[in-house]
Amino acid sequence: MWSALALSFAMTWEITWALIVGFTLSAVVQAVVSKSQMSRLLPDDSPRSIAVACGLGAASSSCSYAAVALARSLFQKGAHFTAAMAFEFASTNLVIELGIIMAILLGWQFTLAEFAGGPLMIAILVLLFRLFLRRPLLESARRQAERGLRGSMEGHAAMDMSVTEGGNVLERALSPRGFTAISHYFVMDWAAIWKDIAGGLLIAGALGAWVPVEFWRAFFLSGDPRVAALWGPVVGPLVSMASFVCSIGNVPLAAVLWNGGISFGGVISFIFADLLIFPILNIYRKYYGGRMTGFLFVTSYLAMVAAGLVVELVFGALGLIPAERHAIVAEAQITFNYTSVLNLIFLALAALLVWRAARTGVGAMLAEMDSPPRSRTEQVADGSTRAPAGYVCPMHPEVRSDRPGRCPKCGMALQPEAAHEREPPKHVHPT
């Protein structure tokens, strides 16, 4: 047991600075890119809309559950279903922090393969949707989505603290409001996926310490390289499903599997499949119904296998597949070196961001992350609607809370507000 924990801790120390860098860069991007305009930018499944969806996904949180929730929200607000799914897969496969961690634990070749294979996998998925997704199934999924059944991280997906005014991107990011937004996104992203990261590291440590390499070599058919190259992308997503680990938490597991003999393309298809783990399939069932869940599973699995096979063939032909299997798992040891220096520097940065977030009301937002987003108006007995009584930001009246706190956009203290009533709009029949 102690050997497994030691390996887990050693891997954690190896990637700590990279996680902080990745989450900080992701927070900066989220702080200057507004979610409110996403649905308008994804009206169809044209190449332009799919490219925009991939770009927006790469700029969003890497939390798989938040990506799934936000994709449904986009679909509910009018985004094309295919574009919403492209956004979802890009959110977990094309984000900065994933590439950094893969480069550290596996090697730069895997990062290159991920960012080349990810768009390919999404393109194959879009093609399968165009060929086989029929309107009755899509309309059934829309009706189910409009029911608004709870899944996970809907509150996190709905939060938008982006700063869209006040200069160029750099000026907005460096402004007090930008600093606050960055700190909040940083803390909330960590809160959203720390369990997956910890789970992935613990499972990877246990597998690396307890499971003999011979077992993995037999399971992945590594005795015959040609058969293994075909078998890896086929079995990789299935192993990922059984791991129950998503987001970037599956990268340490991928390192164990690579050392154990899975093919290069198998590693890539394994990482792609974090959106097919059983808890997320259950959320698909709630969001879109059983039939659409089955459709998403089959088409996603086929796209992942196909992309993994193409990556295996292309990178093999280019001589980019590493000849040795030395992913950082079994030999990882903690020593005072450049990694330790980087960890200390970026842990100080993390502490600064956490301090800023704590002083500007992130606690209330953390409490709402896994709750359904609240409506800004509520129905009252006489049929009129009114804004919920409570507290409001004097600079951003759209920011409301039922308790004292600070505005997540500017850090100002929320002030008491009386309830504002208005008459419902009159329904006028045409003459």
Secondary structure, DSSP 4 states (H G I P E B T S, - for coil): -HHHHHHHHHHHHHHHHHHHHHHHHHHHHHHHS-STTHHHH-SS-SHHHHHHHHHHHHTS---HHHHHHHHHHHHHTT--HHHHHHHHHHHHHS-HHHHHHHHHHT-HHHHHHHHHHHHHHHHHHHHHHHHH--HHHHHHHHHHHHTT---S-HHHHH------SSSSHHHHHHSHHHHHHHHHHHHHHHHHHHHHHHHHHHHHHHHHHHS-HHHHHHHTTTTSHHHHHHHHHHHHHHHHHHHT--GGGHHHHHHHHHHHT--HHHHHHHHHGGGGSHHHHHHHHHHH-HHHHHHHHHHHHHHHHHHHHHHHHHHHHTT-S-SS---SSTT----SSHHHHHHHHHHHHHHHHHHHHHHTTHHHHHHHTTSPPPPS-EE-TTS-EEPPSEEE-SS-TT-EESS--B-TTT-PBPEEE---EEPPPP-----
